[in-house]
Amino acid sequence: MIDSQKVLYSAGANDECYTPAYGVRPILKYIPKDWVVWCPFDTEESEYVKLIRANGNKVIASHISKGRDFYTFEPSGHWDCIISNPPFGGKRHIFERALSFGKPFALLMALTWLNDSAPKQLFMEKDLQLLMFDKRIKFLNNGEVQNKITFSSAYYCWEFLPKQIIMEKLECE
């Protein structure tokens, strides 16, 4: 078993960044209304949890701070998909675990990850889907907007979108 506390979550201050509401809204239209969404990296205060519930979906929120480690925890009840902004550290392990469930997912990740060999290997026989944006998302860290974001992000999806690549405009607040 992987010890995610020691290996996969970065010790740096950048791994606990929060997605603003405008970064969550574009994914909402692709969630079927009857789906139960598991947000495995989110607390009840997360914009994912709040906006997906407001969208009419049931949401299961779990977060490592509440003892719900993504690598060992799975909701006991029925759920249909995973949607979240996972830690940027340990990306390969996060996607291996998400794929292991055999259920659709949409995970927000830096587009620079496409330069790595891991997504090529993980999605070699699976159809990777991308929901990309016209501008960068400015994440929140310790309540502060990160204005110096040097990378673009996209939702890396599997079995989730109606086509392989979709471009959306971000309506920043």
N, C-alpha and C positions, 0 to 999 in steps of 0.2 A: 504494500500500500504506500502511496506517495504521501509524504509529510508536507502538505501544501504550505504550512506555516513557515517551514524552513526553506523549501525549494522553490515554490512557484509564485508566491506573492513577494513582490519586491520590498526591500526594506526602505526604499526611498520615499520621499514625500509626494511623488508624482502618481502613485498607483491608486490613490483614493481620490479620484477626480469625478465630479458629478456632471451629468449631462443636463444642460438647460432645457426648458420646455420646448423651445423651438427646434431642438435636436431630436426630440421624441415625436413631435407631431407628424412628420412625414411617414412614419411607419404605421401609424394608426389605421389608415385607409386600407391596409393590406391584411388586417386581422379580422377573420370571420367573427361575426357577432356572437356565435355560440361557443367560441373557443375559450378554454381556461388557459390563462397565460402564467407561466412560472417565470418570475424575475429573480434569478438566483444570486444576484449580487446587489440586492436592493433592500432598503428598509422601508417602512411605511411612509416615510417622508420623501421618498424618491419621486422625481417627476414621472418616471416610468409607471410606478404604481398608481399615482394619482391620475394621470392622463389616460392610462389604459382602462382604469375603472370608470372614469368619466365617459369613455368611449362605449361603455355598456358591457365590458368583459369582466369576468371574475378573474382576480389576480391572486397568486400565491407569492408573497414576498419572502425572501430568505437572505440572510447576510451572515458572513463569517463572524461579525461582532456579536451575533445572537447565537453562536454555536452551530450555525448551519453552513458548514464547509461544502462548497460545490463538489469537491472530489469525493465526499463520503455521504452527503445528504441527497435524498430524492424525496419529493413530496409523497406522502402515503396515499393521497387521493388522486383522482383523475386529473390530468393536465394534458394540453394539446400541443403547446409550443413553448420555446424559451425566447425571451426578448430581454436584452439588457446591455449595459456597458460594462464588460468585465475588466478586471485589472489588465493593464497592457503588458505586464510581466507574465511569463509562462503561457504565452499565446498558444503554442502548439498543444500543450496539455489541456488547455481550456477547450480547444476545438475537438481534440480527440474525445474528451468526455462528452461534449455536446453531441457529436456524431454517434457516440455509443448508444444513446437513447433511441435512435432511429425515428426521432420526431423532428418536425420543422423547427428552425431557429432563425433569429436575426440578432446578431451580435455586433455592436459598434466597435470598430477597430481602426487603427491607423492604416491608411492606404499603403504606406511604405512597407507593410508586411508582405505585400505582393512580391517584393524583391527577394524575399527569403525563399528557401527551398521547401519549407514546411507546408505552405498552402498548396504548392504544386503537388507534393506527395499526398497530402490528406484528401485533396479533391480530384486526384487523377481519374478516378472512376465514378466520381459524383459530380453533379452539376453545381458548381459554385455560382451563386447569384450575388450581385452587388447593387445596393441602393446607394447611389453617389449623390453628392451635392454640388451646388454652384459656388459655394464658399466654405471656409473652414468654420468648424464649431469652436467656440470659445468656452472651454470647460471651466468649472468652478473647483477651486481647491482651497480648503479652509475658509470658505465663504467669499473668496476673492476670484474675480474673473481673470482668467489666464489670457492676457492680451498678446502674449508673445508665442502663441502656438505656431510651431513651424511645420506642421503636417496637416494634411487633409484626412478626414475620417470618412468611413462608409459603413453601412450595415453589410456584413458578410452573412449571407443567408444560404440556407439549404431547404429545398422543398417549401419555400415560403412565398416567393414573388411570382407574378404571372409570366415573367420573362427573365432572361439572364442578367441584363443590365438595364437599370432604370435611373434616369437623372431627375432630381427634384430640386426645386428652389427652396432655400432656407429663408423663412420669414423671421429674421432676427428681431428681438425685442429691444 
